[in-house]
Amino acid sequence: MKRTLLALALAGFGLTAAHAQTVVKIGHAGPLTGPIAHIGKDGENGARLALEDANAKGVTIGGQTVRFELVSEDDQADPRTATTVAQRLTDLDVKGVVGHVTSGASIPASRIYEQAGVPVITPSSTNPKLTQQGYKVTFRVIANDLQQGAAMAKYAVGNLQAKKVAIIDDRTAYGQGLADAFAESLKKLGVQVVGREFTNDKATDFTAILTRIKGRQPDAIFYGGMDAQAAPMLRQMRQLGMQAKFLGGDGACTGEMIKLAGDAMNADAYCTQAGIPMAQMPGGEKFNARFKERFKTDVQLYAPYSYDAAMALIEAMKAADSVEPKKYLPALQKLEMQGVTGTVAFDAKGDIRDGGVTMYRYQGGKWEPLK
């Protein structure tokens, strides 16, 4: 009887050992509540799909079978909350982070990750300052605002023949940074900025600002900020009878922008988006189909980049044969992999190498990429 029990115990131990897994936590940080929660959730789902794919294939690191677990935190797109979230994630011993979504959150949070030595890859924060701080653990898989601002300015002047342009931003690190880059590019092209106004990322009434601008008769109005403000702004422009072309960055280049703006959307709305259209991404169409099947919703904006950011962390761990940040960081810095969005490889500052920018125009009920 004792021998039988011992045999069963040993068999049970063997079974447990055979199925033992090392759980590796990967953090995600972004706005999961508030006016741009749809964008934060989009990014979270992209990272979640990457971890599910890795777990399905099976990953062995350091001789152990690894199961990746996503730990997602809501930073509310708020700088102060972002630092709290970053501290919480590092306290939870995450081995890497996908995030934050907005530049205003990423920049202050990056100091926490640097101090903890935890690599963080943003799928969407585009302010150039993020990677100009000299931090070793900060990376991004998307083009920055300098590239977006230059692309929009060149198109506005060369293709739209804009002579007078007004600029509005939401005073966030993202919105103001993008607006500054656009304004600087216009200056180089000799175009007159007839008004520079600002609001905030919680506002919904822009009548006073637009009324001041209306008298200056701009050919185009550029807004640096997210869709939650861009949509009501566009509606109020049309209500005031303003026929100026509406220009925006990637924060306004979403399906949600179209829903929120409603009938105000027309062929005179344009936006830039860092990266290339999903249909032109090497793995874009397949990713889009799988994402929709898994989450029962369309990709909003950054999900493919979140997927690639999460996969970059995992590939670096595999290359270093370690999940410890200090050991796999050098592999991440030298990484070159084919992702959904294209080749993922970083320069010395942590910026994506060869990041592209695409111009879009609203047409036929959706944002259409311009050749």
NORQUI-V541720 format. One record per residue. N is the residue number from 1. PHI is phi in whole degrees, -180 to 180 (NA if undefined). Layout:
BEGIN
n->N phi->PHI
n->N phi->PHI
END
This chain:
BEGIN
n->1 phi->NA
n->2 phi->-64
n->3 phi->-62
n->4 phi->-62
n->5 phi->-63
n->6 phi->-65
n->7 phi->-63
n->8 phi->-65
n->9 phi->-64
n->10 phi->-66
n->11 phi->-63
n->12 phi->-64
n->13 phi->-63
n->14 phi->-63
n->15 phi->-64
n->16 phi->-65
n->17 phi->-64
n->18 phi->-65
n->19 phi->-103
n->20 phi->-65
n->21 phi->-133
n->22 phi->-90
n->23 phi->-85
n->24 phi->-115
n->25 phi->-89
n->26 phi->-115
n->27 phi->-86
n->28 phi->-133
n->29 phi->-135
n->30 phi->-176
n->31 phi->-75
n->32 phi->-104
n->33 phi->-134
n->34 phi->96
n->35 phi->-66
n->36 phi->-116
n->37 phi->-61
n->38 phi->-63
n->39 phi->-77
n->40 phi->-64
n->41 phi->-67
n->42 phi->-59
n->43 phi->-66
n->44 phi->-59
n->45 phi->-65
n->46 phi->-62
n->47 phi->-66
n->48 phi->-62
n->49 phi->-64
n->50 phi->-63
n->51 phi->-68
n->52 phi->-65
n->53 phi->-65
n->54 phi->-63
n->55 phi->-66
n->56 phi->-67
n->57 phi->-77
n->58 phi->87
n->59 phi->-126
n->60 phi->-114
n->61 phi->-132
n->62 phi->62
n->63 phi->79
n->64 phi->-117
n->65 phi->-72
n->66 phi->-109
n->67 phi->-118
n->68 phi->-87
n->69 phi->-128
n->70 phi->-87
n->71 phi->-114
n->72 phi->-106
n->73 phi->-127
n->74 phi->-94
n->75 phi->-95
n->76 phi->58
n->77 phi->56
n->78 phi->-116
n->79 phi->-57
n->80 phi->-68
n->81 phi->-62
n->82 phi->-61
n->83 phi->-68
n->84 phi->-64
n->85 phi->-63
n->86 phi->-61
n->87 phi->-65
n->88 phi->-64
n->89 phi->-64
n->90 phi->-68
n->91 phi->-66
n->92 phi->-82
n->93 phi->65
n->94 phi->-68
n->95 phi->-95
n->96 phi->-176
n->97 phi->-134
n->98 phi->-101
n->99 phi->148
n->100 phi->-82
n->101 phi->-79
n->102 phi->-102
n->103 phi->-64
n->104 phi->-61
n->105 phi->-90
n->106 phi->-64
n->107 phi->-63
n->108 phi->-68
n->109 phi->-69
n->110 phi->-61
n->111 phi->-65
n->112 phi->-65
n->113 phi->-66
n->114 phi->-63
n->115 phi->-65
n->116 phi->-85
n->117 phi->73
n->118 phi->-102
n->119 phi->-61
n->120 phi->-133
n->121 phi->-121
n->122 phi->-87
n->123 phi->-89
n->124 phi->-153
n->125 phi->-74
n->126 phi->-111
n->127 phi->-64
n->128 phi->-57
n->129 phi->-60
n->130 phi->-56
n->131 phi->-99
n->132 phi->-99
n->133 phi->-86
n->134 phi->83
n->135 phi->-76
n->136 phi->-88
n->137 phi->-103
n->138 phi->-101
n->139 phi->-137
n->140 phi->-142
n->141 phi->-108
n->142 phi->-144
n->143 phi->-64
n->144 phi->-101
n->145 phi->-66
n->146 phi->-61
n->147 phi->-71
n->148 phi->-66
n->149 phi->-61
n->150 phi->-66
n->151 phi->-65
n->152 phi->-67
n->153 phi->-63
n->154 phi->-62
n->155 phi->-70
n->156 phi->-61
n->157 phi->-82
n->158 phi->-75
n->159 phi->-100
n->160 phi->-93
n->161 phi->57
n->162 phi->-72
n->163 phi->-106
n->164 phi->-127
n->165 phi->-130
n->166 phi->-106
n->167 phi->-129
n->168 phi->-128
n->169 phi->-139
n->170 phi->-95
n->171 phi->64
n->172 phi->-87
n->173 phi->-60
n->174 phi->-71
n->175 phi->-62
n->176 phi->-68
n->177 phi->-62
n->178 phi->-67
n->179 phi->-63
n->180 phi->-63
n->181 phi->-65
n->182 phi->-66
n->183 phi->-63
n->184 phi->-65
n->185 phi->-68
n->186 phi->-62
n->187 phi->-59
n->188 phi->-65
n->189 phi->-91
n->190 phi->74
n->191 phi->-97
n->192 phi->-80
n->193 phi->-93
n->194 phi->-89
n->195 phi->-169
n->196 phi->-128
n->197 phi->-117
n->198 phi->-143
n->199 phi->-134
n->200 phi->-140
n->201 phi->-83
n->202 phi->-119
n->203 phi->-70
n->204 phi->-133
n->205 phi->-112
n->206 phi->-119
n->207 phi->-58
n->208 phi->-63
n->209 phi->-62
n->210 phi->-66
n->211 phi->-64
n->212 phi->-63
n->213 phi->-72
n->214 phi->-55
n->215 phi->-66
n->216 phi->-90
n->217 phi->51
n->218 phi->-72
n->219 phi->-78
n->220 phi->-149
n->221 phi->-122
n->222 phi->-104
n->223 phi->-118
n->224 phi->-98
n->225 phi->167
n->226 phi->-101
n->227 phi->-63
n->228 phi->-63
n->229 phi->-102
n->230 phi->-61
n->231 phi->-66
n->232 phi->-64
n->233 phi->-63
n->234 phi->-64
n->235 phi->-59
n->236 phi->-70
n->237 phi->-59
n->238 phi->-70
n->239 phi->-64
n->240 phi->-84
n->241 phi->78
n->242 phi->-81
n->243 phi->-102
n->244 phi->-61
n->245 phi->-70
n->246 phi->-99
n->247 phi->-122
n->248 phi->-149
n->249 phi->-97
n->250 phi->-67
n->251 phi->-65
n->252 phi->-103
n->253 phi->-92
n->254 phi->-127
n->255 phi->-68
n->256 phi->-64
n->257 phi->-58
n->258 phi->-66
n->259 phi->-63
n->260 phi->-71
n->261 phi->-79
n->262 phi->59
n->263 phi->-67
n->264 phi->-72
n->265 phi->-67
n->266 phi->-152
n->267 phi->-70
n->268 phi->-100
n->269 phi->-115
n->270 phi->-134
n->271 phi->-153
n->272 phi->-110
n->273 phi->-140
n->274 phi->-65
n->275 phi->99
n->276 phi->-116
n->277 phi->-57
n->278 phi->-57
n->279 phi->-64
n->280 phi->-99
n->281 phi->-67
n->282 phi->-52
n->283 phi->-115
n->284 phi->-63
n->285 phi->-65
n->286 phi->-65
n->287 phi->-62
n->288 phi->-59
n->289 phi->-66
n->290 phi->-67
n->291 phi->-62
n->292 phi->-66
n->293 phi->-66
n->294 phi->-75
n->295 phi->-111
n->296 phi->59
n->297 phi->-155
n->298 phi->-79
n->299 phi->-65
n->300 phi->-83
n->301 phi->-162
n->302 phi->-105
n->303 phi->-53
n->304 phi->-63
n->305 phi->-73
n->306 phi->-65
n->307 phi->-59
n->308 phi->-67
n->309 phi->-64
n->310 phi->-65
n->311 phi->-66
n->312 phi->-63
n->313 phi->-61
n->314 phi->-66
n->315 phi->-64
n->316 phi->-66
n->317 phi->-62
n->318 phi->-64
n->319 phi->-64
n->320 phi->-88
n->321 phi->56
n->322 phi->-158
n->323 phi->-97
n->324 phi->-79
n->325 phi->-50
n->326 phi->-62
n->327 phi->-85
n->328 phi->-95
n->329 phi->-56
n->330 phi->-59
n->331 phi->-69
n->332 phi->-67
n->333 phi->-64
n->334 phi->-100
n->335 phi->-61
n->336 phi->-144
n->337 phi->-136
n->338 phi->-90
n->339 phi->-107
n->340 phi->-61
n->341 phi->-86
n->342 phi->136
n->343 phi->-75
n->344 phi->-104
n->345 phi->-154
n->346 phi->-113
n->347 phi->-86
n->348 phi->-63
n->349 phi->-86
n->350 phi->105
n->351 phi->-77
n->352 phi->-66
n->353 phi->-79
n->354 phi->59
n->355 phi->-71
n->356 phi->-99
n->357 phi->-134
n->358 phi->-119
n->359 phi->-90
n->360 phi->-127
n->361 phi->-130
n->362 phi->-75
n->363 phi->-160
n->364 phi->62
n->365 phi->84
n->366 phi->-154
n->367 phi->-79
n->368 phi->-107
n->369 phi->-67
n->370 phi->-95
n->371 phi->-72
END
